[in-house]
Amino acid sequence: MIDSGLPGRDALNLVCAEFGVPGTENAVLLHSRSNAVWRVGPSVVRLAPDTEVRRRRAVAAVAVTRWLTDLGGGIALRPLAGAQPVVGGGAVATFWPYRPTRDLIGPADLGRLVRALHAAGDPPATAPIPTYEPLMRLGEALDIDDHRTIPALSGSDRGWLRERAAELVAAYADMQWPLGIGLIHADAHSGNAVREVGTWALIDWDGTSIGPRELDLVGIVPDHFHEPGSYRTQFAAAYGYDLLAWPGWILLRDLIELHSIGSYIRMAPTKPAAASELHSRVRSLRSGDRSVLWHPVS
């Protein structure tokens, strides 16, 4: 199956019935980007298209978060009990407790949370964790756009993105990593943490993998989201390492920014706001204009 769209309510009904989560008639779509994330009563259901890659990611997310919560320390939110992921209706589904959180996690708390993750050690061999593959999802999204009747991007833009991606992946392969290789979240930012029994826990583990630990620190680098310098300083102090003192941070910034284009390519045909943001991001990348402020679209 081509990962070209997100499963809808029919798939939600099917997987919830199989897992034993009632009340889908009142389900609320919280957001949809790389996954369709639904609130169903006290539960959150994350739906991804049923592909081999998405199955592997879902298996890893469930295995890693169960292992981390068994360790204690509040690093991850524990998935709901039961056999998961659930596959059906063209979807791969994982199930989690709903933890509404009014405020975003602060930089110091996020730095401590990431430090705790990196100190947790290696997961057991029974938890199949993939190796981080830079820009794989972007390549998939570009392939999808190549075959659309009305592509989201021009041929020139797709060609430039492919060339730029190849440059960055080659540079990544030659990089030396001061913090070493280990278990990473791969999307550790303030929007991916929730309150859990008086502490903070990371959510959205779809990208968890074995890779350079520096990847979990890039959420605080100077980029198109223009986080204030004080945010970076507090995060670095809490984590115990200043990523910006290492020249390789620029490569990681460029990789993560390019990676973000993939989900917008997927969303563009059905979400005008995503299409507008996609073109804004690509223009700013091609021109090198770092003054352009990027805005998340779900």
Wavefront OBJ file of the C-alpha trace (Angstrom):
o trace
v 0.000 0.000 0.000
v 1.275 3.475 -0.890
v 1.465 5.777 2.108
v -0.401 8.588 0.373
v -3.194 9.416 2.773
v -4.309 8.971 6.350
v -6.975 6.465 7.420
v -10.362 7.892 8.307
v -13.284 7.203 10.592
v -14.154 3.808 9.047
v -10.689 2.529 9.943
v -11.007 4.081 13.404
v -14.270 2.230 14.007
v -12.755 -1.057 12.925
v -9.538 -0.960 14.972
v -11.313 0.354 18.072
v -13.830 -2.465 17.881
v -10.996 -4.988 17.646
v -9.044 -3.446 20.549
v -12.114 -2.925 22.700
v -12.325 0.877 22.818
v -15.990 2.009 22.739
v -17.486 5.373 21.865
v -16.106 6.055 18.391
v -19.341 7.810 17.468
v -18.150 10.678 19.650
v -14.504 10.554 18.551
v -12.725 13.877 18.021
v -9.895 14.342 15.528
v -7.119 16.074 17.488
v -4.760 16.561 14.567
v -3.595 14.928 11.357
v -0.127 15.215 9.884
v 1.965 12.067 9.674
v -0.775 10.293 11.678
v -4.481 10.821 12.227
v -4.748 11.265 16.004
v -8.191 10.749 17.513
v -9.514 11.172 21.024
v -12.002 8.434 21.877
v -13.218 9.017 25.408
v -10.235 8.655 27.769
v -8.062 7.176 25.014
v -5.993 8.462 22.124
v -5.831 6.415 18.934
v -3.019 7.056 16.455
v -3.763 5.871 12.917
v -1.169 5.521 10.172
v -1.510 3.974 6.705
v -0.898 0.239 6.674
v 2.569 -0.059 5.167
v 5.530 -2.208 6.148
v 7.419 0.854 7.398
v 4.498 2.063 9.499
v 4.017 -1.387 11.024
v 7.669 -1.492 12.073
v 7.422 1.991 13.551
v 4.282 1.145 15.519
v 5.820 -2.055 16.907
v 8.920 -0.116 17.972
v 6.891 2.691 19.575
v 4.877 0.275 21.708
v 7.906 -1.831 22.683
v 10.113 1.134 23.614
v 7.497 2.960 25.663
v 6.548 -0.171 27.580
v 10.217 -0.822 28.351
v 10.834 2.773 29.422
v 7.802 2.894 31.693
v 8.828 -0.411 33.263
v 12.145 1.273 34.102
v 10.324 4.154 35.804
v 11.366 7.774 35.818
v 8.520 9.195 33.751
v 10.280 9.365 30.383
v 7.437 8.015 28.249
v 3.676 7.695 28.317
v 2.718 4.032 28.643
v 0.507 2.612 25.871
v -2.791 1.011 26.817
v -2.697 -2.609 27.907
v -3.507 -5.104 25.194
v -2.062 -6.574 22.032
v -0.968 -3.749 19.767
v -0.463 -2.357 17.235
v -3.786 -3.257 15.674
v -3.937 -3.567 11.887
v -7.184 -3.283 9.954
v -9.112 -1.211 7.456
v -5.916 -0.050 5.784
v -4.594 1.342 9.070
v -1.969 0.620 11.688
v -3.261 1.755 15.086
v -1.717 2.313 18.507
v -3.660 3.164 21.659
v -2.649 5.523 24.483
v -4.170 7.275 27.500
v -5.462 10.780 26.863
v -3.522 13.316 28.907
v -4.759 16.854 28.162
v -2.002 19.322 29.019
v -2.727 23.035 29.157
v 0.836 24.372 29.102
v 3.837 23.408 27.013
v 6.813 21.862 28.733
v 9.575 24.381 29.485
v 13.076 24.076 28.030
v 14.715 22.995 31.297
v 12.170 20.220 31.885
v 12.512 19.090 28.264
v 16.301 19.033 28.558
v 16.102 16.870 31.688
v 13.605 14.550 30.004
v 15.843 14.008 26.971
v 18.871 13.510 29.217
v 16.975 10.810 31.135
v 16.074 9.072 27.875
v 19.685 9.024 26.716
v 20.800 7.693 30.097
v 18.288 4.822 30.022
v 20.626 2.566 28.082
v 19.823 0.129 25.312
v 16.397 -1.494 25.037
v 16.256 -5.298 25.178
v 16.804 -7.289 22.007
v 13.128 -8.269 22.104
v 12.235 -4.642 21.302
v 12.911 -4.341 17.543
v 14.183 -0.787 17.107
v 15.030 0.425 13.582
v 18.155 2.338 12.672
v 17.563 6.025 11.964
v 17.368 6.677 8.208
v 17.696 10.386 7.390
v 15.107 11.803 4.974
v 13.552 8.442 4.114
v 10.058 9.836 4.657
v 10.788 12.813 2.434
v 11.818 10.472 -0.367
v 8.569 8.527 0.014
v 6.519 11.732 -0.101
v 8.308 12.911 -3.244
v 7.613 9.543 -4.897
v 3.929 9.952 -4.058
v 3.888 13.442 -5.554
v 5.584 12.195 -8.727
v 2.561 9.999 -9.427
v -0.217 12.450 -8.617
v -2.414 13.747 -11.401
v -1.966 17.215 -9.935
v 1.304 17.264 -7.951
v 1.648 19.446 -4.887
v 5.064 20.646 -6.089
v 6.540 21.599 -9.416
v 9.036 19.290 -11.077
v 11.717 21.888 -10.390
v 10.957 21.915 -6.660
v 10.874 18.114 -6.434
v 14.164 17.884 -8.287
v 15.804 20.456 -6.012
v 14.551 18.662 -2.889
v 15.934 15.334 -4.117
v 19.336 16.856 -4.883
v 19.486 18.678 -1.568
v 18.436 15.528 0.293
v 21.190 13.506 -1.377
v 23.770 16.122 -0.346
v 22.640 16.073 3.276
v 22.421 12.278 3.521
v 25.971 11.988 2.163
v 27.202 14.504 4.737
v 25.331 12.643 7.496
v 27.068 9.378 6.571
v 30.483 11.025 7.059
v 29.648 12.762 10.346
v 31.264 11.940 13.681
v 28.899 12.131 16.661
v 30.283 13.469 19.958
v 27.351 12.102 22.004
v 27.476 8.687 20.382
v 24.790 6.406 18.967
v 21.889 5.097 21.029
v 18.135 5.058 21.538
v 16.562 8.338 20.428
v 13.071 9.761 20.266
v 13.860 11.617 17.002
v 11.136 14.250 17.468
v 11.716 15.609 20.969
v 10.130 19.056 21.131
v 7.770 20.914 23.435
v 4.658 19.782 21.586
v 5.511 16.130 22.182
v 5.396 16.139 25.987
v 2.381 15.782 28.272
v 1.745 15.841 32.012
v 1.652 12.362 33.546
v 1.044 11.972 37.298
v 2.842 15.143 38.278
v 5.749 14.780 35.877
v 6.367 15.102 32.145
v 6.384 12.280 29.606
v 7.298 12.196 25.933
v 4.664 11.122 23.401
v 4.688 10.454 19.628
v 7.349 7.735 19.469
v 6.755 6.834 15.806
v 10.278 7.891 14.880
v 12.065 6.171 17.752
v 15.226 4.533 16.492
v 18.897 3.912 17.078
v 20.774 6.979 15.943
v 22.937 9.956 16.937
v 21.805 11.410 20.254
v 22.360 14.906 18.870
v 19.149 14.418 16.857
v 17.134 14.771 20.069
v 18.707 18.176 20.694
v 17.937 19.875 17.379
v 14.582 21.204 18.578
v 16.418 24.090 20.219
v 18.727 25.169 17.370
v 18.215 28.489 15.538
v 15.820 27.597 12.745
v 12.733 28.780 10.876
v 10.623 28.638 14.044
v 12.743 31.351 15.694
v 12.855 30.082 19.279
v 14.437 32.695 21.591
v 18.053 32.288 22.636
v 17.047 31.971 26.289
v 15.124 28.781 25.426
v 18.268 27.205 23.960
v 20.383 28.253 26.938
v 17.993 26.699 29.472
v 17.658 23.463 27.509
v 21.437 23.093 27.093
v 22.067 23.729 30.791
v 19.501 21.113 31.834
v 20.683 18.513 29.334
v 24.333 19.149 30.090
v 25.624 19.749 26.567
v 25.589 22.790 24.287
v 24.816 21.526 20.804
v 25.617 24.924 19.298
v 29.237 24.596 20.418
v 29.578 21.740 17.898
v 29.786 22.809 14.213
v 27.808 19.763 13.068
v 24.564 21.245 14.415
v 24.007 23.046 11.116
v 23.792 19.749 9.242
v 21.225 18.448 11.723
v 19.173 21.635 11.460
v 19.133 21.321 7.674
v 18.174 17.642 7.825
v 15.276 18.222 10.207
v 13.963 21.202 8.264
v 14.031 19.224 5.014
v 12.438 16.232 6.742
v 9.465 18.405 7.734
v 8.577 18.949 4.081
v 7.402 15.344 3.699
v 4.240 15.593 5.778
v 3.229 18.813 4.009
v 3.602 17.155 0.609
v 1.184 14.480 1.813
v -1.332 16.948 3.271
v -1.230 19.553 0.486
v -3.941 18.111 -1.834
v -6.600 18.126 0.892
v -5.494 21.031 3.102
v -5.081 24.464 1.512
v -3.252 25.756 4.597
v -0.747 22.898 4.317
v -0.259 23.585 0.605
v 0.443 27.258 1.333
v 2.885 26.370 4.117
v 4.584 23.811 1.883
v 5.303 26.373 -0.816
v 6.474 28.923 1.739
v 8.913 26.425 3.243
v 10.286 25.267 -0.085
v 10.770 28.852 -1.295
v 12.617 29.781 1.884
v 14.841 26.707 1.635
v 15.685 27.261 -2.029
v 16.421 30.937 -1.516
v 18.275 30.430 1.753
v 16.086 33.087 3.410
v 16.252 32.214 7.097
v 14.090 35.190 8.082
v 10.950 33.347 6.909
v 8.926 32.131 9.889
v 7.424 28.654 9.533
v 4.032 27.774 11.003
v 2.885 24.246 11.925
v -0.306 23.013 10.236
v -2.161 19.946 11.520
l 1 2 3 4 5 6 7 8 9 10 11 12 13 14 15 16 17 18 19 20 21 22 23 24 25 26 27 28 29 30 31 32 33 34 35 36 37 38 39 40 41 42 43 44 45 46 47 48 49 50 51 52 53 54 55 56 57 58 59 60 61 62 63 64 65 66 67 68 69 70 71 72 73 74 75 76 77 78 79 80 81 82 83 84 85 86 87 88 89 90 91 92 93 94 95 96 97 98 99 100 101 102 103 104 105 106 107 108 109 110 111 112 113 114 115 116 117 118 119 120 121 122 123 124 125 126 127 128 129 130 131 132 133 134 135 136 137 138 139 140 141 142 143 144 145 146 147 148 149 150 151 152 153 154 155 156 157 158 159 160 161 162 163 164 165 166 167 168 169 170 171 172 173 174 175 176 177 178 179 180 181 182 183 184 185 186 187 188 189 190 191 192 193 194 195 196 197 198 199 200 201 202 203 204 205 206 207 208 209 210 211 212 213 214 215 216 217 218 219 220 221 222 223 224 225 226 227 228 229 230 231 232 233 234 235 236 237 238 239 240 241 242 243 244 245 246 247 248 249 250 251 252 253 254 255 256 257 258 259 260 261 262 263 264 265 266 267 268 269 270 271 272 273 274 275 276 277 278 279 280 281 282 283 284 285 286 287 288 289 290 291 292 293 294 295 296 297 298
